[in-house]
Each structure stands twice: as C-alpha cells, then as structure tokens.
C-alpha cells in the first residue's frame, strides 16, 4: 500500500482527523457516488475486499472508483456502514465497521470489516478494504 510517511506529512491536510473520517463515512452512507469520489485523489488506489486478485480487486484512479461504486450501488441499493471505531496515525487511519444491505441476488450483507486509509492533500490516496467471511461450514 502506498504510504506518505508521517514524518514527511508536514502539512495539516495530510493528517487524518475525526472530522475527515466522519465526512468520508457520511459520503459512503449517502451512496452519492460524486460525493464519495470527491474525497479521493485523482490517482487514488482502492483495493476492494472481493475480487479475482489476492488483494481483492484493484481500482486505479478516481474514474475507476466512480464506475465501480455506481455499479455496486445498483446491485446493493441499501448498502450502509455502521462505524464502530476510527484509529488515527498521522496520514493513516483505520475505520472499523459493519456493512449491511441486501444484494439484488438475495445476498444478505452483514459483515464486520475495516478500511485502511492513506491520505495526501486532505484526500484518500489509498483505501484497502477487509471484511470477515461468513461461512456456514465448520472450518478454521
């Protein structure tokens, strides 16, 4: 994950703050794609929890993020996040949440997860999403 070292984050706008994290969370819960992508840098990278790659699916750039989120909200129109905790470390932050919603295919989303953010110039330069896998099988 790209990182702007906290030691090099001399401008206040590189620092993750409670106000910034709450604004990002509110944007995602609005499901307003333009509002959401306004929080990303043009060259941002967003690693989704699911996908064909070991990292899930890589979205490179604001336009790829916009397209993918627009499609996601068509498939899961009531998707929402209940934020439990934010953790701050210079230009990095972690958001712990539960995502809920119902997919068009009948999937019931109710997963605990987290996002790891890296900020540059007051915007998201990188977002890496993880969530628990809910299985009905008894295996470790």
N, C-alpha and C positions, 0 to 999 in steps of 0.2 A: 504494500500500500504506500503510495507516495506520502511523504511527510515533509512539512515545512518545520524544521527543527524549532522547538520552542525558544531556544537561545537566539535564533535568527528572527523570531517573530517580534520585531521591535515595535511595530505599530499596534495600537489598541485594537484595530479592526481585524487583526489575526487571531485574537483571543476569543475562545468560546465563552459565551456568557449565558446566564439563565434566560435573559430576555431573547437572545438569538435562538436558543433551543426551543423556547415556548412558541416563538413565531414560526419556526420550521414545523413543529408538531401541529400547530393550528392549520398551517397551509396543507399538510398532508391530510388532515382530517376534513378539510373543506372539499377535497377531491377536485379542486380547481387547478388544472394542470399548469396554466400560466402562472398562477400564484406560487405553486410549488417550484417550478423551474427558475423563477426569479431568484431563488436562494442558491442556485448553482453557478459556478464559473462556467464560461463558455467551453472550456476544455476539461470539465469535470469527468471523473470516472465513478460509476455506480455499479457495484457488484451485487447482483440480486442473490437471494438465498437459494433459489431454484434455477436450474438450467443445465445445459449439456457440458459445461466445463467443471473442473474441480473446484473453481471459485463460484460456481453457480452459473450466472450469465453476466458477461461484461458489457456494460453500456458505456460507450466512449463519446463524450460530448453532450451538450445541452439538448440538441435536437433528437438524438437517440433516446435520451431520458424522457423527453416530452412525448415522443411517439409511443414508447413502451408503456408509460403511465396512462396515457389516453386509452390504449388498448386494455390495460389491466382494469381500469375503472368501468369499461364496457362489460367486462366479464364478471367483475365483482363490484357492482354499483354501490353497495353499502359498506365497503371496506372501511374500517376505522381502527385506530390505535388508542389503547388506554395506556398512557405513560405512567410508569411506576417510579422511575428514578433517572436522574441525569448525573453523570460523573464528568468532571472537568479536569483537564491537564493542558494548560497553555493553549495551543491552537488545535487541540484534540478534544473530543467529547464522546461520551458513550450515552446512548439513550436506551433504557430498558423498558419494554412494553409488552402488552398482549395485543395481538391483532385479531380482529373478529370480522365476520361477514359471511355471506353465502354466495358461492360461485354459481354462475349460470348452469354449470354441470352438476349442481347439487352439493358440491364440496362445502362442508361446514368449517370455516376457518375459526380456530380458537387456539392460537399458538402463542407461546411465550418466546420472546426474542430480544435482540438488541441490534443497534446500529452503531458502528464506529465511524465517527466523522473526523475529517481533517479540513481545516478552514484556511483560506487565503483571501485577503482583502475583504473580510466580512462575509464571504460566501463559501459554500461547500465545494471544496476541490476534490474530495473523495468521500464516498459513502459505501461502507461494507456492511451488508445485512446478514444476520444469522437468526435462525429460529429453530425451536425444538421440533423434532419429527414425532408426530403422534402415531403410534402403531397399535394394532390390536393383537399383535403376536407377542409372546413372552420370550424376548431375547435381549441380550445386553449389547 
